[in-house]
Amino acid sequence: MYKIDSNMENNSKKYPKGRKSLAIDVDTYHMLQTICDTERRTKIDQLKLLIEREYQRIDQEENQLTAVS
């Protein structure tokens, strides 16, 4: 069963022009393609997942630093 993304409507309001293009070098493109083939995801889905994970990691680290201060 698939989970419906409730943020899709919010994203269309937030980003009315849709997606932005992003240029990457050929080696990185091939690495991304290998990951996508292995994980059976599209490139955009894989990039979103990687970026979301990294964003959460950074946010968590920042929260820990401010909690210590």
N, C-alpha and C positions, 0 to 999 in steps of 0.2 A: 504494500500500500504506500502511496506517495503522500508526503506531507505538503499541504498547500501553503505557499509562502504568502502570509498576510501582508508582508511589506511590499509586494509587487505594486499595489495601488499607490502606496506612499512613494515608492521609488519613481513611478511615472510622473507624479506631481513634483517631486524633488528634482528629477532630471528629465524635463520635457523633451529634450533632443535625443534621448535614448543613450546609446553607448558612445564611448570615445575610443578612437584608435590608439594603439600603443605599438611602437616599433621596438623590436628586440633583435639582437644579433642572431645569425644563423645557428651558431652552436647552442645558444640558449633555446632557440626554437626547437631544435632536434631533441634536446634534453626534455623539454616540456612535452613533446610528442611521445617520447618513450614513456614518461610518467602517465600520460593520458591513455596510452595503449595498455599499460599494465593495470591501471586503476579503472579502465573502461569509463572514462569521463571525457566530456568535451574540453577543449582548451579553456574556454571561458569558465566552465564549472570548476576545473582544476585550479585556475588562477584565483578565482574567488575563494575557494577553500584554503589555499595556501596563504593568501593575503589576510583572510579572516583569522586564521590560526596565529599568524605572526602579530597581527594587531592585538588580539587578546593577550598574547604572551607579553607584549610590550606594556599594555595597559595594566596587566597584573603586576609586573615589575615596578611600574611607577607607583601603583597603589601601595605596594609593600614598602617602597622607599619613603613615601609620605607618612605611612603609619609608624615607621621607625623614628622619624624626625620629631 
